[in-house]
Amino acid sequence: MSTAFESIKRGLQEAIEHAEGHPAPGTRIRRPRPVDVKALRAKVGMTQEQFAARFGFSTATLRHWERGDRTPHGPALVLLNVILRHPWKTKFRGNHHSDGRQFFGPSGVLFRLMRLG
């Protein structure tokens, strides 16, 4: 068998073990911390509409998070943690690539924040 096949097979076996609760030795598992969305929005000094538009959330979703009806997860939770730790990065100019294409949703905005360094 090829080296590539063996590597893929080994990776899949590790993924299965990890999913079953047996991660490989030395594996670091990082989970984003929960965020008080309402307090975070107040910290950066934005209205719900401004915050939602700036970071690619719907206003309705933001309201649900702030009321506690729902909890952010996935890329949205990662983005909220980045905003919490680096609020000065929220001052970037717009959600657009240099050629005018728009970054869509939390993943696109997170990408933009990461590019700012």
C-alpha positions in Angstrom: 0.0 0.0 0.0 1.1 3.6 -0.6 2.4 5.9 2.1 -0.4 8.3 1.4 -3.0 5.5 2.0 -1.3 4.4 5.3 -1.2 8.0 6.5 -4.9 8.5 5.7 -5.8 5.2 7.3 -3.9 6.1 10.4 -5.5 9.5 10.6 -9.0 8.0 10.2 -8.2 5.5 13.0 -7.1 8.3 15.3 -10.3 10.3 14.4 -12.4 7.3 15.4 -10.5 6.8 18.6 -10.9 10.5 19.4 -14.6 10.4 18.7 -15.0 7.4 21.0 -13.3 9.4 23.8 -9.7 8.0 23.5 -7.6 10.8 21.9 -4.0 10.1 21.0 -1.4 10.8 23.7 -0.3 14.5 23.6 -3.5 15.6 21.9 -4.7 19.1 23.0 -8.4 19.6 23.0 -9.4 23.3 22.9 -12.9 24.3 23.5 -14.0 27.9 23.2 -15.3 29.3 26.5 -18.9 30.5 26.8 -19.4 34.2 26.2 -21.8 36.6 27.8 -22.9 38.1 24.4 -24.8 41.0 25.8 -21.9 42.1 28.0 -19.5 41.7 25.1 -21.6 43.8 22.8 -21.8 46.5 25.5 -18.0 46.3 25.9 -17.4 47.1 22.3 -20.1 49.8 22.4 -22.4 48.7 19.6 -26.1 48.3 19.2 -27.6 44.9 18.4 -28.0 45.9 14.8 -24.4 47.2 14.5 -22.9 44.2 16.2 -24.9 41.7 14.1 -24.0 43.5 10.9 -20.3 43.9 11.7 -19.8 40.2 12.6 -22.2 38.5 10.2 -24.9 37.4 12.7 -28.6 37.9 12.2 -30.1 40.3 14.6 -32.7 37.6 15.6 -29.9 35.2 16.5 -28.1 37.8 18.5 -31.3 38.6 20.5 -31.8 34.9 21.2 -28.2 34.6 22.6 -28.6 37.7 24.7 -31.9 36.4 26.2 -30.4 33.0 26.8 -32.9 31.2 24.6 -29.9 29.8 22.5 -26.2 29.5 23.0 -23.6 30.3 20.3 -21.5 27.4 19.1 -19.1 26.5 16.4 -17.5 29.3 14.4 -19.8 31.9 16.0 -18.5 31.0 19.5 -14.9 31.1 18.3 -15.5 34.5 16.8 -17.1 35.8 20.0 -14.1 34.6 21.9 -11.7 36.4 19.5 -13.8 39.6 19.9 -13.7 39.2 23.7 -9.9 38.9 23.8 -9.1 41.4 21.1 -11.8 44.1 21.1 -9.5 46.5 19.2 -9.6 44.2 16.2 -13.3 45.0 15.9 -12.5 48.3 14.4 -11.5 47.0 11.0 -13.0 48.8 8.0 -15.9 46.7 6.7 -16.4 43.0 5.9 -15.0 43.1 2.4 -12.0 41.6 0.5 -9.7 44.2 -1.2 -11.5 43.4 -4.5 -14.9 44.3 -3.0 -16.3 40.8 -2.5 -18.0 40.5 0.9 -17.0 38.2 3.7 -20.2 36.3 4.7 -21.0 35.1 8.2 -18.9 34.5 11.3 -16.4 32.3 9.4 -15.7 35.0 6.9 -15.4 37.7 9.6 -13.1 35.4 11.6 -10.9 35.0 8.6 -10.7 38.8 8.2 -9.8 39.3 11.9 -7.1 36.6 11.6 -5.6 38.4 8.6 -5.3 41.6 10.6 -2.8 39.8 12.9 
